[in-house]
Structure formats: C-alpha cells, structure tokens
Amino acid sequence: MIKKALLMQEIAKTTKLPLREASACIDVIFDAMADAISRGERIELRGFGSFVVRQVAARKTALANGSVVPAHGRIVFRPCQKLRESVWNKFN
C-alpha cells in the first residue's frame, strides 16, 4: 500500500519542494478529483487511467423482507492499456 507520506517524499525529492508544500499539492489534487467525481465528471489521468461515475439501477435484495437497494452512483476505475498490461505481465 502506498501512503500519503511516501507520495509526499517522492514529490519533494523530484521537485525539490519542502514536505509541507508537497503535502499541499497532494491535498489539492485529491480534493479536485473528489469534487469532480461528486459532480459526476469523468477524470482522465494520461498514462494511468480514468475514473467515471456509473449509475446503478435500484434492485430488490435476496432477503426475505424484500428490501430495496436504491439507485445510486458507483465510481469505476479503468486503467490505461500500458498499466493494465504491466499488471497482467507481472502476475502471469
């Protein structure tokens, strides 16, 4: 698992920014992505993949009481071809 601290260190090392500014960069990027997703926008990160919100229809559950799961949005990630192939090749 990659954590924010590791991302901060990588950004600080690559850009020569202080850790506090690297942390602010990460926060701004993730906040902007979360805002866009919450508005239903598609996010595309070239060379990595894209995030999109797909609508899921309401459905009944298999429970005896017949409860219903309401319609809702689901966040879906689709990796780019290069990333998909690198993962495929690593585990095969």
Buried (B, 14 or more C-beta within 10 A) or exposed (E): EEEEEEBBEEBBEEEEBEEEEBBEBBEEEEEEBEEBBEEEEEBEEEEEBBBBBEEEEEEEEEEEEEEEEEEEEEEEEEBBEEBEEEEEEEEE
